[in-house]
Amino acid sequence: MQCPGCHHQETRVLDSRVSSDGLTVRRRRECTKCAFRFSTVEEIEILGLAVIKRDGRREPYSRDKLQAGLKRALYKRPYTQEDISALVHTIERDIQLKRQQELPSDAIGDIVMRQLKKFDKVAYIRFASVYRQFSDVETFKEEVDALMPRMTKNSAKGGPPARGGHSAFGGNPPIVNNRKPIIKNQ
Ligand SMILES: [Zn+2]
């Protein structure tokens, strides 16, 4: 890690702080030559994951795209960038736990929906209505009713709303790999 001020190669770590979700580490550093202070964040980065789109094309996984989608769903909701980053990390942890080198976009969408549902119900509904492209008003209403039981008469039904039935593994045997989370030092 070189000093951004003078490009000296040696820096001293002043302190390290692990984020509350345990998924990132922030380090304050000081250049041993010019005493310039800065901080670095170590976080897990997903490498080499291909996303299989609905039309069958593949594209590299993009955190920026995930974050942009979340921000659209969380528009005007009361969260900081830090909250959103924590949500991104949680979603990426779930993606990593799949241990796949390729994942259909639907499988990633399901993970996003599962986490958004816990994070913010309004954002979940927004995301689901775009992502799932509810084919009819009735399906959409069922989802909303399931989330907001006080607003509906038949809240006794309970249980999670019906899911799209996408399988992350799509019938293929899991690919065995021994990739480990890569720690990126920025
Ligand atoms: Zn320096």
Residues whose N, C-alpha, C, O or C-beta is under 5 A from the ligand:
A	BS01	ZN	C3 G5 C6 H7 H8 C31 K33 C34 A35 F36
